[in-house]
């Protein structure tokens, strides 16, 4: 993006970027960039905080009126207000799982857990009127069953025309993650994203099953499937040491 920014500037179009990794921006030298101290994937800060996000957007666009250059990196002065844990938050009640266990056990526990989270996710929908669940095009129970089939050693075909089975597997995993995190965020408390992801990856059957799925399918003969499960279903920061 920094190289593209320089190209656009040469054509007379002013650019400004939001960057999340400052050393990377210093190496790539964008014409103008606002560095924000937020977690990866949230360049405008926490969700559901339009006033804060507006301040980030205005600070970014305001750099277009400033001099300096040819390389200018400015630090955004505010931290993410949701970075601190909320002591009032309580996760949805699901039996705390353990990471070990055979594939059949993990798959069954995940399928049961998704049913237990339905009430909490319904409350999320009532509060927010939207969801990021739906990438796979499957209802959430079918997502759990599709992922479980892969974990149990099957190779189910894609249930959607025009989408390969590995791609639908990735989308189904994304839907399960979104479903669990949204369910955990329902209610009046404002948990930090670290609270939510710690709970999901460390305490839920779904998180444990996705970890196991990654390990199982890394030995699969399908190179594309290996690439997907190695790089896209478990965040790099959550990959367990072998």
C-alpha positions as CSV (number, residue, x, y, z in Angstrom):
1,X,0.0,0.0,0.0
2,X,2.9,2.4,0.7
3,X,4.3,1.8,-2.8
4,X,0.8,2.4,-4.3
5,X,0.5,5.6,-2.3
6,X,3.7,6.9,-3.8
7,X,2.5,6.0,-7.3
8,X,-0.8,7.8,-6.7
9,X,1.0,10.8,-5.3
10,X,3.1,11.0,-8.5
11,X,-0.1,11.2,-10.4
12,X,-1.3,14.1,-8.3
13,X,-3.6,12.3,-6.0
14,X,-3.0,12.9,-2.2
15,X,-3.0,9.7,-0.1
16,X,-3.1,8.9,3.6
17,X,-3.0,5.5,5.2
18,X,-3.9,4.0,8.6
19,X,-1.2,1.7,9.9
20,X,-1.2,-0.8,12.7
21,X,2.4,-1.9,12.7
22,X,4.7,1.1,13.1
23,X,8.0,-0.6,12.2
24,X,6.5,-1.9,9.0
25,X,5.3,1.7,8.1
26,X,8.8,3.0,8.9
27,X,10.3,0.4,6.5
28,X,7.8,1.0,3.7
29,X,7.7,4.8,4.0
30,X,4.2,5.8,3.0
31,X,3.7,9.4,1.9
32,X,1.4,10.0,4.9
33,X,0.2,7.6,7.5
34,X,-1.6,7.7,10.9
35,X,-0.3,5.0,13.2
36,X,-3.0,3.7,15.6
37,X,-2.2,1.6,18.7
38,X,-5.0,-0.8,18.2
39,X,-5.1,-4.6,17.7
40,X,-4.7,-6.0,14.2
41,X,-8.0,-5.9,12.2
42,X,-9.3,-2.8,14.0
43,X,-7.8,0.2,12.3
44,X,-10.6,2.5,13.6
45,X,-10.6,1.1,17.1
46,X,-13.3,-0.8,19.0
47,X,-16.6,-1.8,17.4
48,X,-19.8,-0.1,18.3
49,X,-18.1,3.1,19.2
50,X,-18.9,5.5,16.4
51,X,-17.7,8.6,18.2
52,X,-14.2,7.2,18.8
53,X,-14.1,5.8,15.2
54,X,-15.0,9.3,13.9
55,X,-12.1,10.8,15.7
56,X,-9.7,8.3,14.1
57,X,-11.2,9.1,10.6
58,X,-10.9,12.9,11.1
59,X,-7.3,12.5,12.4
60,X,-6.5,10.5,9.3
61,X,-8.2,12.9,6.8
62,X,-6.7,15.9,8.6
63,X,-3.2,14.8,7.6
64,X,-4.2,15.7,4.0
65,X,-4.1,19.4,5.0
66,X,-0.7,19.2,6.7
67,X,2.6,19.8,5.2
68,X,5.7,17.8,5.6
69,X,7.0,14.7,3.8
70,X,7.9,13.1,1.5
71,X,7.3,10.5,4.3
72,X,5.2,11.5,7.3
73,X,4.0,9.1,10.1
74,X,1.9,10.6,12.9
75,X,0.9,8.7,16.1
76,X,-2.8,8.7,17.0
77,X,-2.9,10.1,20.6
78,X,-5.6,7.8,22.1
79,X,-5.5,4.2,23.1
80,X,-8.4,1.8,22.4
81,X,-10.9,2.5,25.3
82,X,-12.0,-1.1,25.2
83,X,-8.5,-2.5,25.6
84,X,-8.9,-2.9,29.4
85,X,-10.9,-5.9,30.6
86,X,-14.4,-5.3,32.0
87,X,-14.6,-7.0,35.5
88,X,-18.4,-7.1,35.2
89,X,-18.3,-9.4,32.1
90,X,-19.3,-13.0,32.5
91,X,-19.1,-15.4,29.5
92,X,-22.1,-17.5,28.5
93,X,-22.5,-20.6,30.5
94,X,-21.0,-23.6,28.6
95,X,-19.1,-26.4,30.2
96,X,-15.4,-25.5,30.4
97,X,-13.6,-27.7,28.0
98,X,-10.1,-29.2,27.9
99,X,-7.9,-29.0,24.9
100,X,-7.1,-32.6,24.7
101,X,-9.5,-35.5,23.8
102,X,-10.1,-37.5,20.7
103,X,-11.6,-36.0,17.5
104,X,-15.0,-37.6,18.1
105,X,-15.2,-36.2,21.6
106,X,-14.2,-32.7,20.5
107,X,-16.6,-32.7,17.6
108,X,-19.5,-33.8,19.7
109,X,-18.8,-31.2,22.4
110,X,-18.6,-28.5,19.8
111,X,-22.0,-29.4,18.3
112,X,-23.5,-29.4,21.8
113,X,-21.9,-26.1,22.7
114,X,-23.3,-24.3,19.6
115,X,-26.8,-25.3,20.8
116,X,-26.0,-23.9,24.3
117,X,-25.0,-20.6,22.8
118,X,-28.2,-20.0,20.9
119,X,-29.9,-18.0,23.7
120,X,-26.9,-15.7,24.1
121,X,-26.5,-15.1,20.4
122,X,-30.2,-14.3,20.2
123,X,-29.7,-11.6,22.8
124,X,-26.8,-10.3,20.7
125,X,-29.1,-10.0,17.7
126,X,-31.7,-8.2,19.7
127,X,-29.1,-5.7,21.0
128,X,-27.4,-5.1,17.7
129,X,-29.7,-6.1,14.9
130,X,-26.9,-7.6,12.9
131,X,-24.3,-10.3,12.8
132,X,-21.2,-11.2,10.9
133,X,-22.3,-14.9,10.9
134,X,-23.3,-16.0,7.4
135,X,-20.1,-16.2,5.3
136,X,-20.6,-19.9,4.6
137,X,-24.3,-19.6,3.7
138,X,-25.1,-22.4,6.2
139,X,-27.2,-22.2,9.3
140,X,-25.0,-22.4,12.4
141,X,-25.9,-25.9,13.3
142,X,-24.9,-27.1,9.8
143,X,-21.6,-25.2,10.1
144,X,-20.8,-27.2,13.3
145,X,-21.8,-30.5,11.6
146,X,-19.7,-29.7,8.5
147,X,-16.6,-28.8,10.6
148,X,-17.2,-31.9,12.8
149,X,-17.3,-34.2,9.7
150,X,-13.8,-32.9,8.7
151,X,-12.6,-33.4,12.3
152,X,-14.0,-36.9,12.4
153,X,-11.9,-37.8,9.3
154,X,-14.5,-37.5,6.6
155,X,-14.1,-35.3,3.5
156,X,-17.6,-34.0,3.0
157,X,-18.4,-32.3,-0.4
158,X,-19.1,-28.7,-0.6
159,X,-22.8,-28.0,0.1
160,X,-22.8,-24.9,-2.1
161,X,-22.4,-24.8,-5.9
162,X,-19.4,-22.7,-7.1
163,X,-17.5,-23.1,-3.7
164,X,-14.9,-25.7,-3.1
165,X,-15.0,-27.9,0.0
166,X,-11.8,-26.4,1.5
167,X,-13.2,-22.9,1.0
168,X,-16.6,-23.7,2.6
169,X,-14.7,-25.3,5.5
170,X,-12.8,-22.1,6.0
171,X,-16.1,-20.1,5.9
172,X,-17.8,-22.5,8.3
173,X,-15.0,-22.1,10.8
174,X,-15.2,-18.3,10.4
175,X,-18.9,-18.5,11.1
176,X,-18.4,-20.6,14.2
177,X,-15.8,-18.2,15.6
178,X,-18.1,-15.2,14.9
179,X,-21.1,-16.9,16.5
180,X,-19.2,-17.7,19.7
181,X,-17.6,-14.3,20.1
182,X,-20.9,-12.5,19.4
183,X,-22.7,-14.7,21.9
184,X,-20.1,-13.9,24.5
185,X,-20.5,-10.2,23.8
186,X,-24.2,-10.1,24.5
187,X,-25.4,-8.2,27.5
188,X,-24.7,-4.9,29.2
189,X,-21.0,-5.5,29.9
190,X,-18.3,-4.3,27.6
191,X,-15.6,-7.0,27.5
192,X,-12.3,-6.3,25.8
193,X,-11.5,-8.3,22.7
194,X,-8.7,-10.0,24.7
195,X,-11.3,-11.2,27.2
196,X,-13.5,-12.6,24.5
197,X,-10.7,-14.3,22.5
198,X,-9.1,-15.7,25.6
199,X,-12.4,-17.3,26.6
200,X,-13.1,-18.6,23.1
201,X,-9.6,-20.2,22.4
202,X,-8.9,-21.3,26.0
203,X,-12.2,-22.4,27.4
204,X,-14.6,-23.5,24.7
205,X,-15.1,-26.8,22.9
206,X,-15.4,-24.9,19.6
207,X,-12.0,-23.3,20.1
208,X,-10.4,-26.6,21.0
209,X,-12.1,-28.4,18.1
210,X,-10.7,-25.8,15.6
211,X,-7.2,-26.2,17.0
212,X,-7.5,-30.0,16.6
213,X,-8.9,-29.6,13.1
214,X,-5.9,-27.5,12.1
215,X,-3.5,-30.1,13.5
216,X,-5.4,-33.0,11.8
217,X,-5.7,-31.5,8.4
218,X,-2.1,-30.2,8.1
219,X,-1.2,-33.8,7.1
220,X,-4.0,-33.9,4.4
221,X,-2.9,-34.8,0.8
222,X,-4.8,-31.7,-0.6
223,X,-2.3,-28.9,-0.7
224,X,-4.9,-26.2,-0.9
225,X,-6.6,-27.6,2.1
226,X,-3.3,-27.7,4.0
227,X,-2.7,-24.0,3.1
228,X,-6.1,-22.9,4.3
229,X,-6.0,-24.7,7.7
230,X,-2.4,-23.7,8.3
231,X,-2.9,-20.0,7.7
232,X,-6.6,-19.0,8.0
233,X,-8.5,-20.9,10.7
234,X,-6.5,-20.1,13.8
235,X,-5.0,-16.7,14.4
236,X,-1.2,-16.7,14.3
237,X,-1.1,-15.4,17.9
238,X,-3.2,-18.4,19.0
239,X,-1.3,-21.2,17.3
240,X,-0.1,-23.6,19.9
241,X,3.6,-24.6,19.9
242,X,4.1,-28.1,18.6
